[in-house]
Amino acid sequence: MTPGLASLRLSAQTLAIGAVGALLAWALSMPLAFLAGPALAVACASFAGVPVSIHNRLRDACFVLIGLSVGGLVTPASLDAVAKWPVAFVLLAALTLVTPYIIRELLCRGFGFSRPEAFLAAAPGHLSMVVALTESLGLPLVRPVLMASFRVLILTLTVPLAATLAGVPIGPGLPSAPLITSWLLIAPQIVAAVLLGWVLGKLKVPAPLLIGAMTVGAGAHLSGLAEGGMPPWVAQTVLVIMGSLIGSRFMGISLRAILSDFSAAVLAVLGSTALAALFALAAARASGLPFLDVLIAFSPGGLETMIIVGAAAGADPSFVAAAHVSRLIVLAVLLSAFAIRHGRTPPPPDRR
């Protein structure tokens, strides 16, 4: 069997495991089952020694779809939110800038992380951004990816649980958009995103496909050329692929390392959440916004998860979406600056 066919077969096997995990989690009524189920199932399979992996092309396709979805959240209403609540967004930018440095020190001092590892691991962005940036930079750093995976797993499980305890029901996947975009409009965006990603890649921009797709999605919606969201089956399929990708990151990692990094991840999540709460309290008092709205907008959880929780909790969806998109933009600039600085010195050896 050729290497290409072997890789595709391994991806199919991994996605099959992820699909079974999604069905089991759905049967158990697990919140966000289509993301958490595949992640747990593929992770358990990797612990058992089963080879798991997601083909790079499939991963890239997933990043393009995620980027278009995230970019589509940048609507005129979102821009109005930025103009209406500048104090909140200034504080959000400050929170995004200081969080990696504070959490980095905790990880370095308490768990022996190297400074580059700790900085990437402490980034309060969602998984796709961290994974894409780490891989595109070619850094031999396993722990940042593990920490990002743990952070998503922890928040995916705890945020829906907290919402449920507060009386907010969370379904198995992303809610269907009230308006579905036609494939006649989606297809050109995909082509444009790939082309822009190729150009950004030539310019050595980190995570070119993800950033390119976000730019195309935002431009299409702001210009009025596109409205609505992806078809439901696409959104749920992307969740299963992302969940499988999360689980595959644990392949070849010892149980001892897993337990060690899980403790570090819990500390990082607690620290990031505490910082978010402090900044949210200040922003709520300064802007007059409801504290719940600001807390959901400032939380370091995955964008999709927090948008779902915010909408279900009655928070202003434009503000929450604008806040999380703004956080991703600030984080992309911050990590790009780190990448430029890091590229001037040899990367530290991978201790695993």
C-alpha positions in Angstrom: 0.0 0.0 0.0 1.4 3.4 -1.0 2.0 6.0 1.8 -0.8 8.2 0.5 -3.4 5.4 0.6 -2.1 4.2 4.0 -2.6 7.8 5.4 -6.1 8.0 4.0 -6.9 4.6 5.4 -5.6 5.7 8.8 -7.7 8.9 8.6 -10.8 6.9 7.8 -10.1 4.6 10.7 -9.7 7.6 13.0 -12.9 9.2 11.8 -14.8 5.9 12.2 -13.7 5.8 15.9 -14.7 9.4 16.2 -18.1 8.8 14.7 -18.7 5.9 17.1 -17.7 8.2 20.0 -20.0 10.9 18.7 -23.0 8.4 18.6 -22.2 7.1 22.0 -21.9 10.5 23.5 -25.2 11.6 21.8 -26.9 8.5 23.1 -25.7 9.5 26.6 -27.1 13.0 26.1 -23.6 14.5 26.6 -23.5 18.3 25.9 -21.7 19.0 22.6 -21.5 15.3 22.0 -20.4 15.7 18.4 -17.2 17.4 19.6 -16.5 15.8 23.0 -17.4 12.2 22.0 -14.9 11.9 19.1 -12.2 13.6 21.2 -12.6 11.1 24.1 -13.0 8.1 21.8 -10.0 8.8 19.7 -7.9 9.7 22.7 -8.8 6.4 24.4 -8.0 4.5 21.3 -4.6 6.2 21.2 -4.0 5.3 24.8 -4.8 1.7 23.9 -2.1 1.7 21.2 -4.4 2.0 18.2 -2.8 4.1 15.4 -4.9 7.3 14.9 -4.2 10.3 12.7 -6.0 12.9 10.5 -4.6 13.5 7.0 -3.2 17.0 6.5 -5.5 17.7 3.6 -8.6 16.8 5.7 -7.2 19.0 8.5 -6.7 21.9 6.2 -10.2 21.5 4.8 -11.5 21.6 8.4 -9.5 24.8 9.0 -11.0 26.4 5.9 -14.6 25.6 7.0 -13.9 26.8 10.5 -12.3 30.0 9.2 -15.3 30.8 7.0 -17.7 30.1 9.9 -15.7 32.4 12.3 -15.3 35.1 9.6 -19.0 35.0 9.0 -19.6 36.1 12.6 -18.1 39.5 11.7 -21.3 41.3 10.7 -22.2 45.0 10.6 -23.9 44.4 14.0 -20.6 43.1 15.3 -18.8 46.2 14.1 -21.5 48.4 15.7 -20.7 46.5 19.0 -17.1 47.4 18.7 -17.9 51.1 18.2 -20.6 51.1 20.9 -18.5 49.4 23.7 -14.9 50.5 23.1 -14.0 50.3 26.8 -15.0 46.6 26.9 -12.9 45.8 23.8 -9.9 47.6 25.1 -10.0 45.6 28.3 -10.6 42.4 26.3 -7.5 43.2 24.2 -5.5 43.8 27.4 -6.8 40.5 28.9 -5.8 38.6 25.7 -2.3 40.2 25.8 -1.5 39.6 29.5 -3.0 36.1 29.9 -0.3 34.2 28.1 2.5 35.9 30.0 0.9 35.3 33.4 -0.1 31.7 32.7 3.3 31.1 31.2 5.0 31.9 34.5 2.7 29.5 36.3 3.4 26.7 33.9 7.2 27.3 33.9 7.5 27.5 37.6 5.0 24.8 38.6 5.4 22.2 35.8 8.8 22.7 34.2 7.5 24.0 30.8 10.0 25.7 28.6 9.1 29.3 27.9 8.1 28.8 24.2 6.0 25.8 25.2 4.4 27.6 28.1 3.6 30.7 26.0 1.8 28.7 23.3 0.1 26.5 25.8 -1.2 29.6 27.7 -2.7 31.3 24.7 -6.4 31.8 25.4 -7.5 31.0 21.8 -9.6 28.0 20.7 -7.9 24.8 19.5 -7.9 25.3 15.8 -5.9 28.5 16.1 -3.3 27.0 18.4 -3.0 23.8 16.4 -2.7 25.6 13.1 -0.2 28.1 14.3 1.9 25.5 16.1 2.0 23.2 13.1 2.6 25.9 10.5 5.5 27.2 12.5 7.1 23.7 12.5 7.8 23.9 16.2 8.6 20.5 17.8 6.4 21.3 20.7 4.0 18.6 21.9 2.9 20.2 25.1 1.2 23.3 23.7 -1.0 21.1 21.5 -1.8 18.8 24.4 -2.6 21.8 26.6 -4.9 23.2 23.9 -6.6 19.8 23.6 -7.0 19.5 27.3 -8.4 23.1 27.6 -11.0 22.4 24.9 -11.9 19.1 26.6 -12.2 20.7 30.0 -14.2 23.7 28.8 -16.3 21.6 26.5 -17.4 19.4 29.4 -17.6 22.1 32.1 -19.2 25.0 30.3 -22.2 23.1 29.1 -22.5 21.5 32.5 -22.5 24.9 34.2 -25.0 26.1 31.6 -27.2 23.1 32.3 -27.0 23.7 36.1 -28.0 27.3 35.4 -31.1 26.1 33.5 -29.6 26.6 30.0 -29.9 23.5 27.8 -27.0 22.6 25.5 -27.6 20.3 22.5 -25.3 17.7 21.0 -23.8 20.0 18.4 -24.0 23.5 16.9 -27.5 24.9 16.5 -28.8 25.2 12.9 -28.5 28.7 11.5 -31.8 30.4 10.9 -30.7 31.0 7.3 -28.5 28.5 5.4 -26.1 29.9 2.8 -26.4 28.4 -0.7 -23.5 26.2 -2.0 -23.4 28.6 -4.9 -22.1 31.2 -2.4 -20.1 28.9 -0.2 -18.1 27.3 -3.1 -16.6 30.7 -4.3 -15.7 31.5 -0.7 -13.8 28.2 -0.3 -11.9 28.8 -3.5 -11.1 32.4 -2.5 -10.0 31.2 1.0 -7.7 28.6 -0.5 -6.1 31.1 -2.9 -5.7 33.7 -0.2 -4.3 31.1 2.2 -1.8 30.1 -0.5 -0.7 33.7 -0.8 -0.4 34.2 2.9 1.6 30.9 3.1 4.0 32.3 0.6 4.3 35.4 2.8 5.1 33.1 5.8 2.0 34.1 7.6 1.2 31.5 10.4 -2.0 29.4 9.9 -2.5 30.9 6.4 -5.6 28.8 5.5 -7.4 29.6 8.8 -6.6 33.3 8.6 -7.3 33.5 4.9 -10.7 31.8 5.4 -11.6 34.1 8.3 -10.8 37.1 6.1 -12.8 35.9 3.2 -15.8 34.9 5.4 -15.8 38.4 7.1 -15.5 40.2 3.7 -18.3 38.2 2.2 -20.7 38.9 5.0 -19.8 42.5 5.6 -20.2 43.3 1.9 -23.5 41.6 1.8 -22.5 39.0 -0.8 -23.3 36.2 1.6 -25.7 35.7 4.5 -26.5 32.9 6.9 -24.4 29.9 8.0 -23.1 26.5 6.8 -25.6 23.7 6.3 -26.2 21.8 9.6 -24.5 18.6 8.4 -21.4 20.5 7.5 -21.2 22.1 10.9 -21.7 18.8 12.8 -19.2 17.0 10.5 -16.6 19.6 11.2 -17.2 19.1 14.9 -16.6 15.3 14.5 -13.4 16.0 12.5 -12.2 18.5 15.1 -13.0 16.2 17.9 -11.1 13.4 16.2 -8.2 15.7 15.6 -8.1 16.6 19.3 -8.0 13.0 20.3 -5.3 12.1 17.8 -3.0 14.6 19.4 -2.5 12.2 22.3 -1.0 9.5 20.1 2.3 8.2 21.5 2.2 10.2 24.7 2.9 8.4 27.9 0.2 8.1 30.7 2.6 9.9 33.0 2.9 12.8 30.7 -0.8 12.9 30.2 -1.5 13.1 33.9 1.2 15.7 34.4 -0.2 17.9 31.6 -3.8 17.4 32.7 -2.9 19.0 36.1 -1.2 21.8 34.3 -4.2 22.3 32.0 -6.6 22.5 35.0 -4.3 25.2 36.5 -4.2 27.1 33.2 -8.0 27.0 32.8 -8.6 28.1 36.4 -6.1 30.9 36.1 -7.4 32.1 32.7 -11.0 32.0 33.9 -10.1 34.0 37.1 -8.4 36.6 34.9 -11.4 36.8 32.6 -13.7 37.3 35.5 -11.6 40.2 36.9 -11.5 41.9 33.6 -15.1 41.2 32.9 -16.1 42.8 36.2 -14.1 45.9 35.3 -15.5 46.1 31.8 -19.1 45.6 33.0 -18.8 48.5 35.5 -17.1 50.8 33.0 -19.5 50.1 30.1 -22.7 49.4 31.8 -23.1 46.0 30.1 -24.6 43.0 32.0 -21.8 41.1 33.8 -23.0 37.7 32.4 -22.7 39.0 28.8 -19.2 40.3 29.4 -18.1 37.2 31.3 -19.3 34.9 28.5 -17.6 37.2 25.9 -14.3 37.3 27.9 -14.2 33.5 28.8 -11.2 31.6 27.3 -13.5 28.9 26.0 -13.9 27.8 22.3 -15.6 30.4 20.2 -18.4 28.0 19.0 -19.1 26.8 22.6 -19.3 30.3 24.0 -21.5 31.6 21.2 -23.9 28.7 21.9 -23.9 29.4 25.6 -24.2 33.1 25.2 -27.2 32.8 22.8 -28.9 30.3 25.1 -28.3 32.5 28.1 -29.8 35.5 26.4 -26.6 37.4 26.1 -26.2 39.9 23.2 -25.0 37.6 20.4 -23.4 40.5 18.4 -21.4 41.5 21.4 -20.3 37.9 22.3 -19.4 37.1 18.7 -17.6 40.4 18.2 -15.6 39.9 21.4 -14.5 36.3 20.6 -13.6 37.3 17.0 -11.7 40.3 18.4 -9.9 38.0 20.8 -8.9 35.7 17.9 -7.5 38.7 16.0 -5.5 40.0 18.9 -4.3 36.5 19.6 -3.3 36.0 16.0 -1.2 39.2 16.1 0.3 38.2 19.4 1.3 34.7 18.2 2.6 36.0 14.9 4.9 38.4 16.8 6.0 35.4 18.9 6.6 33.4 15.8 8.8 36.1 14.3 10.7 36.5 17.5 11.0 32.7 18.0 12.2 32.2 14.4 15.4 34.2 15.3 16.6 31.6 17.7 16.8 27.8 17.4 13.7 26.0 18.8 14.3 24.1 22.1 14.6 20.3 21.8 11.4 18.3 22.2 11.8 16.5 25.5 9.4 13.8 24.4 
